[in-house]
Amino acid sequence: MAVVLGLNAVFHDPAAALVVDGVTVAAAEEERFSRRKHGKSPVPFSTWELPEHALRYCLDAAGVGVDDLDAVGYSYDPALATVPSTRLQDDAWEGMRTLYAERAARFLETLLPGVDATRVRHVPHHVAHAASAWGHAPFDSCAVMVLDGRGERGSYLAGVVRDHRLEVLARQDLPHSLGLRYEELTAHLGYRRSSDEYKVMAMASYGRPTHLEAFRRLLRTTGDGGFVTEPVDWSAFAPVGHGDGAIDQEHVDLASSVQTRLEEVLLELAGWLHDRTGERCLALAGGVALNCVANSRIYAEGPFEDVWVQPAAGDAGTAVGAALHLAAELGDTPVPPPTPALGPEWSDAEIESILRAAAVPFERPADIADAAAEVLAADGIVAWFQGRSEFGPRALGHRSLLAHPGHPRNLERLNDVKGREQFRPVAPMVQLEAAKDAFEGGPIPSPNMLFTHRVRNGWAERIPAVVHVDGTARVQTVDPATEPLVHRMLGAFRARTGLPVVVNTSLNTAGRPMVDHPRDALECFASAPIDALAIGPFLLRRGAMFTGAAR
Ligand SMILES: [Fe+2]
């Protein structure tokens, strides 16, 4: 019976999580409070910055004080770092990262006066990623893979979890890193490394793997659970890209080649791990596990019957994992949460007070789900802000932009609202009971949007806005047991249109973190061509906003 705070701060995506008696009661990313995407730059000098707003939120949400904390987990162990803190100018100041990580307890004392610094424990980065996966996966025992860019000295971990204990079976040390190679490709194509990798994945589907043989030589498994990633001269394959959203053949072919080889390598690693463990189920975490195309191939072609991916697979998830790892060491059994909605929420009264303070016109319809569906059925775009925010980079019906899937131009409309590249797909959310009618080839249920599915024959014409260029869609299935309000909204839309599907993308505008405060929702609504904002039980309409009617 322990109260454990988990912190991620070392690279980027700073985040905090609180685990009480094995239950993850709160988790949030700092970017949602600070409004700076990814929280901070992943340079050694920023390592000292802790997720101060996120950790305060976690403690307040649970009503936990500093004195109640049995342990604090920090998801990086400087004792494992390749460059010690005494070598501050070597290797691009990497020693500074080690030094700041060593001092994390002291930095925490400045934020949480009275915290017992002796209770702050360093948890190895990939052990924390692993715990975020096995601790939240709905499996009693499983194999686990951490697919990352880098930790202290490694980039990959594979193991097995039995009786809530991780046994590590393989590690891959730097400089070999699938994640870092993919980041290099992202930068070469002109996009932001360690941030825009999902754009490269989307681009890959426009290309052909024309350089696959070369990448089979450059990225290869070693037969012992590890792999080699040779240095890549990216310019030998294609010139540096501009990151301007253009689809040109040499760049999409390069993206396709690396993406395809990544998938092959992951399948080989999964095969090795299955042979070693004989486990039925696989849990995944690490930034590369956000690659839903690769996840789908592991699911469809790999040896495991079931695959579960931590929705916060990136570094933010290590806050949860560090806490779960220590909670398990203290004797608690991690309890998988029903959904990743572990972030802040506002009461109806709080939302109403903010709306009144902003002096905006709003209504309180009999059923917000039905009112939103009515706007959607009339081809309006709805900003949907409901309940606790999702922990992880995907909007899953709590901080979402919604639209009608039947009109192909809605992809362009949403990408315009968000000011982003037109090659970026948007995803369908679908009532669970109707998912198999429309989609195939991926796991169903698929509640966290971490796999792609093929759109069934006859459905591509009905829901063209959500069908990617390769005939797939990144599906979120909505279970009425865990998401009753979203499911009801989908049902009300289906009653009007015959479609159990709505377009879903995250509620934010270009380059900004997801909206996570009613005031941010109002700013987003006012500054983008969104037709209605459904926030708590209240509905704001664009027309009324600017005529002052319907107050
Ligand atoms: Fe990581």
Residues whose N, C-alpha, C, O or C-beta is under 5 A from the ligand:
A	BS01	LIG	D148 R150 D315
